[in-house]
Amino acid sequence: MASSGGGGGGGKTKASKGKKGGGASASTPSLRDCANCGARELPDGQTHMMCSRCKMTFYCSTRCQKQHWKAGGHKQHCVAVADRRVAGDGGGLASGGGGGTAAAEEDGCAICLGALSQSPSQTLPCTHVYHRECVEKLRSFGISQACPMCRAELPPGPEKLHDDAMRRWFVLHQRYGQGDDKPWRRVSNDGDRRELAEVMRMMHEAAEQGYAEAHCNLGTMYVNGQGVDQSDSTALKWYRKAAEQGHAQAQFNLGIMYDNGQGVDQSHTTAAKWYRKAAEQGNADAQYNLGAMYENGQGVGQSDATAAKWYRKAAEQGYAQAQLNLGVMYANGQGVDQSHATAAKWYRKAAEQGDAQAQVNLGIMYENGEGVGQSDATAAKWYRKAAEQGYAQAQLNLGVMYGQGKGVDQNISEALRWFRNAEAAGDPLAAGAIQKTLQLLRQQQQQAAGETSASSPSSSPTLPSIPIGARVELRGLQAKPELNGRRGVVVKFIGSSGRYRVQLDEEGGGEAFSLKAENLLVA
């Protein structure tokens, strides 16, 4: 395949250098041979005429030059000197005219002919030396598989190095990982240790070539201790390299480290700076965090309107927490005109993604008929979704719905179960709700006993010896021995049979059984 501006132009001849320390054989063609007919260099140090545009292709005559330009492909592949220069190259291009020494050739980039000291360089196995930036420039012209001088295979670019390294890293992560943000277990297998060393070599080589994605992923490896020793300071270094190249995820990660004082002195101002850079590139995490900083006045001047702006940007990308916060701002008229309907819209978007707080808030709006049509049944549905995730406020609200029979069939024992779950989850109001529910159960029990006495005046009512609401442990059960040792709460006394209705704890299965007093031990 012809290369852009390479020696030999349209590929009629190939130029090659001998290995360092050895001379080229007599049959090896020169880079200054005619690119069209292959005529050798002229004797006595004279050279063929040079292409005035690329200054890298030579011809024995004007006729050969014209023919090669039209039919030989040089027109498509000729690259002007200015287009080959490394960014910031202030010149230093070797003269395209006659006969530089071998030492001068070795000191110059094999692509742009500029001094190697001008930019980071690399030597190929074929001994040609080039600037890394020059190779990337050539790749932008579609030349990506071979040395532009002798067609030897080019080393993989930073993207391929990184991608190959990450594919191999993920295999090791499956074996030794303990979670996405947890450190790896010790790599014990000799083969895996060698594989990890090669993976990290590839990652560092890609990073040394300035590839921002490699910088960012190295930062994440160091911050989590995955494949390397955990080091916040080293993670910070790699994140900064990527962030300064405009890598949005690295900018966000750097903001997190400044926000938390992780590997660096805490600075909300600097955190907000990096969040903003990432947010302006559309990073939803950064948009949400920047909104929170404006809402709380951390690192920036407090502004509800600006907070709502950034929350909206993240919410429109489907970010559930931003949708919840934007809903709260509309419900309270905080930085935006108050609108319960708009609040309910954003709550619903977050709730449908499983956000428990949004599910509770949407349930409250249905229970109160704010922004939506009033519906106790729909309120109970959303409370249940959040309650089943262990959300204490939802468990308390669902217990109230069962206790009052709102949106669900009244069920005091079910209400008591949800109140106890809410208490275990830390809701401060749950204990009071439990006491009120137990009092209601006792009142119902006394009423039932009075009705039994009135209907059968000749018989005295059977009164419970174990109080309603008492915690009990099951024992001596022969029909269901697997229940022995499990605990629950007495929720009802059945006077007609003298049995107690016991609601087992969640770890006991959450079922309810009617049991005799002799099978219950007050805990």
CORPE-V282193 format. One record per helix or strand of 3 or more residues. SS is the DSSP state (h for helix, s for strand). FROM is the first residue (numbers start at 1). TO is the last residue. If there is no record, write none. Layout:
BEGIN
ss:SS from:FROM to:TO
ss:SS from:FROM to:TO
END
This chain:
BEGIN
ss:h from:62 to:70
ss:h from:74 to:77
ss:h from:81 to:84
ss:h from:102 to:106
ss:h from:116 to:118
ss:s from:121 to:123
ss:s from:129 to:131
ss:h from:132 to:140
ss:h from:158 to:176
ss:h from:190 to:208
ss:h from:212 to:224
ss:h from:232 to:243
ss:h from:248 to:260
ss:h from:268 to:279
ss:h from:284 to:296
ss:h from:304 to:315
ss:h from:320 to:332
ss:h from:340 to:351
ss:h from:356 to:368
ss:h from:376 to:387
ss:h from:392 to:404
ss:h from:412 to:424
ss:h from:430 to:455
ss:s from:471 to:474
ss:h from:481 to:483
ss:s from:487 to:494
ss:s from:499 to:504
ss:h from:506 to:508
ss:s from:512 to:515
ss:h from:517 to:519
ss:s from:520 to:522
END
